[in-house]
Amino acid sequence: MTGRILTGLIMLPVIILILTGCWVNDGDMAEEPVAVAVEVAEIKVDAGPAGRQFAGLVVPYRQAKLAFSVPGRIEAIKVSENSDVHSGQVLLSLAKEDYVRQVSLAQAQLEVSLAQLARAKTGAREAEILAAQANLLEVKALVKQRQQELDELQKMPEDLASGEMMQKASMALEVVLAREQAAQAAVDALAAGPTLEELAILQAQVKVAEAALAVAKGKLAETDLVAPWSGRILKIMATQGEVLGVGVPTVVLGEVDRVRVVINNPSGVRYRRGDQAFIPFAGLTGEVHSIGGVYDAGTHTQAVELIFANPDNRLIPGSVVMVEITKPAEVPLVTIPVSAVVRRGKGAHVFVVEGQFAFMREVRLGELTGDRFVVHSGLAEGERIVTAGAGYLSHGDRVRIVGGDSR
């Protein structure tokens, strides 16, 4: 009896649980959502990079590799490296003998062409006309003589004048008649002068000769390599007596009255064309000339070029100098890394962290500098945004901060 009572007491709680519906199945157990691991950063306002210093490389404002446009042997090198030259100054010269000879031949050919044209325009000389007329009279006399010989043979009896003799006399007459026609044509041509077509040919020959002379003189002039602008000889790449082909670089000329200084500007630091710069040791003031060199993802920098006047050649190309950019502070800017931006729908969004949750918010982006966007609206100083892991989030997800600003 006692055992039955104990068994009933043990089963009573189980029966109560079943009756009250307090038994919980595995599928009905509530699971807490898993937090997404992210890195965050606090939004800070950049008030402008006034007074920052950078190491910069000095390079010529412009430079060029100069070469001869004609082949030849270097006869003279008239400058030295690091020497200053002026525009038009002869730097190197090639041997000129062959080119002088070409000019002389072209000049002679032009003189011949001009003489032939002048002779055609003025007409034949009197002596030439008289000689042609005398030749015509002489040929006419031969024609008369050959005609008389043939007439006499024709009057002779057949037994005295053979057929062969008659044939030879006829051929002799035909030859002198042809000569008479040629002599008469020569007299007529001398009297009439050249035709328009003949004059046109002679004039064309003169133009061709003039062009050939101009080319020869141009090649002779090209045997001197001259400075296209004033500057400094940075390097000489040829030697005395060396034979060069067309276009082989021989000299590097740089303009150093002005120089460019190239700095590596950290991403997110914004400068504009015209911002002032200063080189303390040289006491030189310049300005930002161009921005937008190739972004270096390894160093997170972008090349910026500054321009400085270089009186007394204080800045030497190839040297490294410290540059201070002294631009005034700009309107405060908010910038965020590219990794924080997610593109969903039409706009750009970021995830703002509030407590243990991340909420998606639309932002209006500006220009991209390096790996950071300027944000024109949507974020405020002090807010924290997800900078790594945003692509795995949805609006309102729980997050677990594993890096960045974990406050």
C-alpha positions as CSV (number, residue, x, y, z in Angstrom):
1,M,0.0,0.0,0.0
2,T,2.8,2.4,0.9
3,G,4.6,1.7,-2.4
4,R,1.5,2.6,-4.4
5,I,1.2,5.9,-2.6
6,L,4.8,6.8,-3.4
7,T,4.4,5.9,-7.1
8,G,1.4,8.1,-7.3
9,L,3.2,11.1,-5.7
10,I,6.1,10.8,-8.2
11,M,3.8,10.7,-11.2
12,L,1.6,13.6,-10.1
13,P,3.9,16.4,-11.3
14,V,4.3,14.8,-14.7
15,I,0.5,14.6,-15.1
16,I,0.1,18.2,-14.0
17,L,2.6,19.4,-16.6
18,I,0.9,17.5,-19.4
19,L,-2.5,18.8,-18.3
20,T,-1.3,22.4,-18.1
21,G,0.4,22.4,-21.5
22,C,3.8,23.3,-20.1
23,W,5.7,20.7,-22.0
24,V,7.9,22.4,-24.4
25,N,8.9,20.8,-27.8
26,D,12.4,21.4,-29.3
27,G,10.9,23.2,-32.3
28,D,9.0,25.6,-30.0
29,M,12.2,26.8,-28.2
30,A,13.1,30.5,-29.0
31,E,16.6,30.9,-30.4
32,E,18.6,34.1,-29.9
33,P,19.8,35.6,-33.3
34,V,23.5,35.3,-34.0
35,A,25.4,38.7,-34.1
36,V,27.4,39.5,-37.3
37,A,31.1,40.3,-36.7
38,V,31.9,43.8,-38.0
39,E,34.5,46.5,-37.7
40,V,33.4,50.1,-37.1
41,A,34.7,53.6,-37.2
42,E,33.5,56.8,-35.6
43,I,32.6,59.7,-37.9
44,K,35.0,62.6,-37.5
45,V,35.0,65.9,-39.3
46,D,38.1,66.9,-41.3
47,A,38.6,70.6,-40.8
48,G,41.2,70.8,-43.6
49,P,44.9,69.9,-43.8
50,A,46.4,73.4,-43.2
51,G,50.1,73.5,-42.6
52,R,50.9,69.8,-43.4
53,Q,54.4,68.9,-44.5
54,F,55.4,66.4,-47.1
55,A,58.6,65.0,-48.7
56,G,58.7,65.9,-52.4
57,L,60.8,64.9,-55.4
58,V,62.2,67.8,-57.5
59,V,61.9,67.3,-61.2
60,P,62.3,69.8,-64.1
61,Y,59.3,71.7,-65.1
62,R,59.7,70.1,-68.5
63,Q,62.4,68.0,-70.1
64,A,63.0,66.4,-73.5
65,K,65.4,64.0,-75.1
66,L,66.9,65.7,-78.2
67,A,68.0,63.8,-81.3
68,F,69.3,64.6,-84.8
69,S,66.9,64.3,-87.7
70,V,69.7,63.4,-90.1
71,P,72.3,60.6,-89.8
72,G,76.0,61.3,-89.4
73,R,79.1,61.2,-87.3
74,I,79.4,63.5,-84.2
75,E,82.1,66.1,-85.0
76,A,81.7,68.3,-81.9
77,I,80.1,68.3,-78.5
78,K,79.8,71.9,-77.5
79,V,78.2,71.6,-74.0
80,S,78.7,69.7,-70.8
81,E,76.3,68.1,-68.3
82,N,74.7,70.5,-65.8
83,S,75.6,73.5,-68.0
84,D,72.9,76.1,-68.7
85,V,72.0,76.8,-72.3
86,H,69.8,79.4,-74.1
87,S,67.2,78.8,-76.8
88,G,68.8,78.3,-80.2
89,Q,72.3,77.5,-78.8
90,V,74.2,74.7,-80.7
91,L,74.7,71.7,-78.5
92,L,76.2,69.1,-80.8
93,S,77.3,69.0,-84.5
94,L,77.7,66.3,-87.1
95,A,80.3,66.2,-89.8
96,K,79.1,68.5,-92.7
97,E,81.2,67.5,-95.7
98,D,78.7,65.2,-97.4
99,Y,75.8,67.6,-96.7
100,V,77.8,70.6,-98.1
101,R,78.5,68.5,-101.3
102,Q,74.8,67.8,-101.7
103,V,74.0,71.5,-101.4
104,S,76.6,72.3,-104.1
105,L,75.2,69.7,-106.5
106,A,71.7,70.9,-106.0
107,Q,72.8,74.5,-106.6
108,A,74.5,73.6,-109.8
109,Q,71.4,71.7,-111.1
110,L,69.2,74.7,-110.3
111,E,71.6,77.0,-112.3
112,V,71.4,74.7,-115.3
113,S,67.6,74.6,-115.2
114,L,67.4,78.4,-114.9
115,A,69.7,78.9,-117.9
116,Q,67.7,76.5,-120.0
117,L,64.5,78.4,-119.1
118,A,66.0,81.8,-119.8
119,R,67.3,80.7,-123.2
120,A,63.9,79.4,-124.1
121,K,62.3,82.6,-123.1
122,T,64.7,84.9,-124.9
123,G,64.7,82.9,-128.1
124,A,67.6,81.5,-130.3
125,R,70.7,83.6,-130.9
126,E,71.3,85.0,-134.4
127,A,74.3,82.8,-134.9
128,E,72.2,79.7,-134.3
129,I,69.6,80.9,-136.8
130,L,72.3,81.7,-139.5
131,A,73.9,78.3,-139.0
132,A,70.6,76.5,-139.4
133,Q,69.9,78.5,-142.6
134,A,73.3,77.7,-144.0
135,N,72.7,74.0,-143.3
136,L,69.4,74.2,-145.1
137,L,71.0,75.8,-148.2
138,E,73.7,73.1,-148.2
139,V,71.1,70.4,-148.0
140,K,69.0,72.0,-150.8
141,A,72.1,72.0,-153.1
142,L,72.6,68.3,-152.4
143,V,69.0,67.7,-153.3
144,K,69.4,69.5,-156.6
145,Q,72.6,67.6,-157.3
146,R,71.0,64.2,-156.6
147,Q,67.9,65.1,-158.7
148,Q,70.2,66.0,-161.7
149,E,72.1,62.7,-161.4
150,L,68.8,60.7,-161.4
151,D,67.5,62.7,-164.4
152,E,70.7,62.0,-166.4
153,L,70.4,58.3,-165.7
154,Q,66.8,58.3,-166.9
155,K,67.9,59.8,-170.2
156,M,70.6,57.3,-170.9
157,P,70.0,54.2,-173.0
158,E,69.0,51.1,-171.0
159,D,72.2,49.3,-172.0
160,L,74.2,52.0,-170.3
161,A,72.0,52.8,-167.2
162,S,71.3,49.5,-165.4
163,G,68.4,49.1,-163.0
164,E,70.8,48.9,-160.0
165,M,72.2,52.3,-160.9
166,M,68.8,53.8,-161.1
167,Q,67.8,52.3,-157.7
168,K,70.9,53.8,-156.0
169,A,70.3,57.2,-157.5
170,S,66.7,57.2,-156.3
171,M,67.7,56.2,-152.7
172,A,70.3,58.9,-152.6
173,L,67.7,61.5,-153.6
174,E,65.3,60.3,-150.9
175,V,68.0,60.6,-148.2
176,V,68.8,64.2,-149.0
177,L,65.1,65.1,-149.3
178,A,64.6,63.8,-145.7
179,R,67.6,65.9,-144.6
180,E,66.1,68.9,-146.3
181,Q,62.8,68.5,-144.4
182,A,64.7,68.2,-141.1
183,A,66.9,71.3,-141.8
184,Q,63.8,73.3,-142.8
185,A,62.0,72.2,-139.5
186,A,65.1,73.4,-137.5
187,V,65.0,76.8,-139.1
188,D,61.3,77.2,-138.5
189,A,61.6,76.1,-134.9
190,L,64.4,78.7,-134.2
191,A,62.4,81.4,-135.8
192,A,59.2,80.5,-133.9
193,G,60.7,79.9,-130.5
194,P,59.6,77.3,-127.9
195,T,56.0,76.1,-127.5
196,L,53.9,76.7,-124.3
197,E,54.3,73.0,-123.5
198,E,58.1,73.2,-123.7
199,L,58.2,76.3,-121.5
200,A,55.9,74.6,-118.9
201,I,58.3,71.6,-118.8
202,L,61.3,73.9,-118.3
203,Q,59.6,75.8,-115.6
204,A,58.7,72.6,-113.8
205,Q,62.3,71.5,-113.9
206,V,63.3,74.8,-112.2
207,K,60.8,74.2,-109.4
208,V,62.1,70.7,-108.9
209,A,65.6,72.0,-108.7
210,E,64.6,74.7,-106.2
211,A,62.9,72.1,-104.0
212,A,66.0,69.8,-104.1
213,L,68.2,72.7,-103.1
214,A,65.9,73.6,-100.2
215,V,66.0,70.0,-98.9
216,A,69.8,69.9,-99.2
217,K,70.1,73.1,-97.2
218,G,67.6,71.9,-94.6
219,K,69.6,68.7,-94.1
220,L,72.8,70.8,-93.7
221,A,71.2,72.9,-91.1
222,E,70.0,69.8,-89.2
223,T,73.6,68.8,-88.7
224,D,73.6,71.2,-85.8
225,L,71.5,70.1,-82.8
226,V,70.1,73.3,-81.1
227,A,68.3,73.9,-77.8
228,P,64.5,74.4,-78.5
229,W,64.3,76.4,-75.2
230,S,66.5,77.7,-72.5
231,G,67.4,75.2,-69.8
232,R,70.0,72.9,-68.3
233,I,71.8,69.9,-69.9
234,L,70.8,67.0,-67.6
235,K,72.6,64.3,-69.5
236,I,74.7,63.7,-72.6
237,M,74.2,60.3,-74.2
238,A,76.6,60.5,-77.1
239,T,80.4,60.5,-77.6
240,Q,82.8,62.3,-80.0
241,G,83.1,60.5,-83.3
242,E,80.1,58.3,-82.7
243,V,77.9,57.5,-85.8
244,L,74.3,58.1,-85.1
245,G,71.1,57.2,-86.9
246,V,68.0,59.4,-87.2
247,G,66.1,59.9,-84.0
248,V,68.8,58.5,-81.6
249,P,68.6,60.5,-78.3
250,T,71.8,62.3,-77.6
251,V,71.0,65.0,-75.0
252,V,68.4,65.4,-72.2
253,L,67.4,69.1,-71.8
254,G,65.4,70.3,-68.8
255,E,63.8,73.6,-67.9
256,V,64.9,74.4,-64.4
257,D,63.9,78.1,-64.1
258,R,60.7,76.5,-62.9
259,V,60.5,73.1,-61.3
260,R,57.8,70.6,-60.3
261,V,57.8,69.0,-56.9
262,V,55.9,65.7,-56.7
263,I,54.5,64.7,-53.3
264,N,52.4,61.6,-52.2
265,N,49.3,63.0,-50.7
266,P,47.5,60.7,-48.2
267,S,44.0,59.7,-49.2
268,G,41.2,61.9,-47.6
269,V,43.5,64.9,-47.5
270,R,42.0,67.3,-50.0
271,Y,43.9,70.1,-51.8
272,R,42.9,72.2,-54.8
273,R,44.8,73.7,-57.7
274,G,46.2,77.0,-56.6
275,D,46.6,76.1,-52.9
276,Q,49.9,77.7,-51.7
277,A,53.0,75.7,-50.8
278,F,56.3,76.6,-49.2
279,I,59.8,75.1,-49.1
280,P,61.4,76.4,-45.9
281,F,65.1,75.7,-46.5
282,A,65.0,77.5,-49.9
283,G,62.5,80.2,-49.0
284,L,60.5,79.5,-52.1
285,T,56.7,79.8,-52.4
286,G,54.7,77.8,-55.0
287,E,51.3,76.4,-55.5
288,V,49.4,73.2,-56.2
289,H,49.4,72.6,-59.9
290,S,47.7,69.3,-60.5
291,I,45.9,66.6,-58.5
292,G,44.8,63.1,-59.6
293,G,47.9,61.0,-60.1
294,V,47.5,57.2,-59.9
295,Y,46.2,56.1,-56.5
296,D,48.6,53.7,-54.7
297,A,46.5,51.2,-52.9
298,G,49.6,50.0,-50.9
299,T,50.5,53.4,-49.4
300,H,47.0,54.9,-49.7
301,T,48.4,58.0,-51.3
302,Q,47.9,59.9,-54.5
303,A,50.5,62.0,-56.4
304,V,50.1,65.8,-56.3
305,E,52.3,68.2,-58.3
306,L,53.4,71.6,-57.1
307,I,55.1,74.3,-59.2
308,F,57.9,76.5,-57.9
309,A,59.9,79.3,-59.5
310,N,63.6,78.4,-59.1
311,P,65.7,81.5,-59.1
312,D,69.5,80.9,-58.8
313,N,68.8,77.2,-59.3
314,R,68.2,76.6,-55.6
315,L,66.3,73.4,-56.3
316,I,68.2,70.7,-58.0
317,P,66.3,68.1,-60.1
318,G,66.4,64.7,-58.5
319,S,66.7,66.0,-54.9
320,V,64.1,65.5,-52.2
321,V,62.8,68.5,-50.2
322,M,60.3,69.1,-47.4
323,V,57.3,71.0,-48.6
324,E,54.6,72.7,-46.4
325,I,51.2,73.2,-47.9
326,T,49.8,76.3,-46.2
327,K,46.3,76.4,-47.6
328,P,43.6,77.9,-45.3
329,A,41.2,75.5,-43.6
330,E,38.2,74.6,-45.6
331,V,34.5,74.0,-44.6
332,P,34.6,70.8,-42.4
333,L,34.1,67.6,-44.4
334,V,32.9,64.2,-43.5
335,T,34.7,61.4,-45.3
336,I,34.2,57.6,-45.1
337,P,36.1,54.6,-46.5
338,V,34.9,53.0,-49.7
339,S,34.4,49.7,-47.8
340,A,31.6,51.3,-45.7
341,V,29.4,52.0,-48.7
342,V,26.8,49.4,-49.8
343,R,24.8,49.8,-53.0
344,R,21.2,48.6,-52.6
345,G,18.5,50.0,-54.8
346,K,19.1,53.3,-56.4
347,G,21.2,55.0,-53.7
348,A,24.3,54.6,-51.6
349,H,23.9,53.4,-48.0
350,V,25.9,52.8,-44.8
351,F,25.1,50.9,-41.6
352,V,25.0,53.0,-38.5
353,V,25.7,51.2,-35.3
354,E,23.5,52.0,-32.3
355,G,24.2,49.8,-29.3
356,Q,24.3,46.2,-30.5
357,F,22.4,46.8,-33.7
358,A,23.1,48.2,-37.1
359,F,20.6,50.2,-39.1
360,M,20.9,51.0,-42.8
361,R,20.9,54.7,-43.8
362,E,21.0,56.4,-47.2
363,V,23.8,58.9,-47.7
364,R,24.6,61.4,-50.4
365,L,28.2,60.9,-51.6
366,G,30.6,63.5,-53.2
367,E,34.0,63.1,-54.9
368,L,36.2,60.1,-54.4
369,T,39.7,60.9,-53.2
370,G,41.9,57.8,-53.0
371,D,39.9,55.2,-51.0
372,R,37.5,57.6,-49.3
373,F,34.2,59.3,-50.3
374,V,33.2,62.8,-49.2
375,V,29.7,62.6,-47.6
376,H,27.5,65.6,-48.2
377,S,24.6,64.5,-46.1
378,G,23.3,61.5,-44.1
379,L,25.9,61.3,-41.3
380,A,26.9,63.4,-38.3
381,E,30.1,63.7,-36.3
382,G,30.3,61.1,-33.5
383,E,28.2,58.4,-35.2
384,R,29.7,55.0,-35.7
385,I,29.5,53.2,-39.0
386,V,30.4,49.7,-40.2
387,T,33.6,49.7,-42.2
388,A,34.1,46.0,-42.6
389,G,31.3,43.4,-43.0
390,A,28.6,45.8,-44.2
391,G,27.8,43.6,-47.2
392,Y,26.6,40.8,-44.8
393,L,24.1,43.0,-42.9
394,S,20.4,43.8,-43.2
395,H,18.6,46.6,-41.5
396,G,18.4,46.0,-37.7
397,D,20.8,43.1,-37.5
398,R,22.6,42.5,-34.3
399,V,26.3,43.1,-34.6
400,R,29.5,42.1,-32.7
401,I,32.3,44.6,-33.0
402,V,35.6,42.9,-33.6
403,G,37.8,45.8,-34.8
404,G,38.1,49.4,-35.4
405,D,36.6,51.9,-32.9
406,S,34.9,49.5,-30.4
407,R,33.6,52.0,-28.0
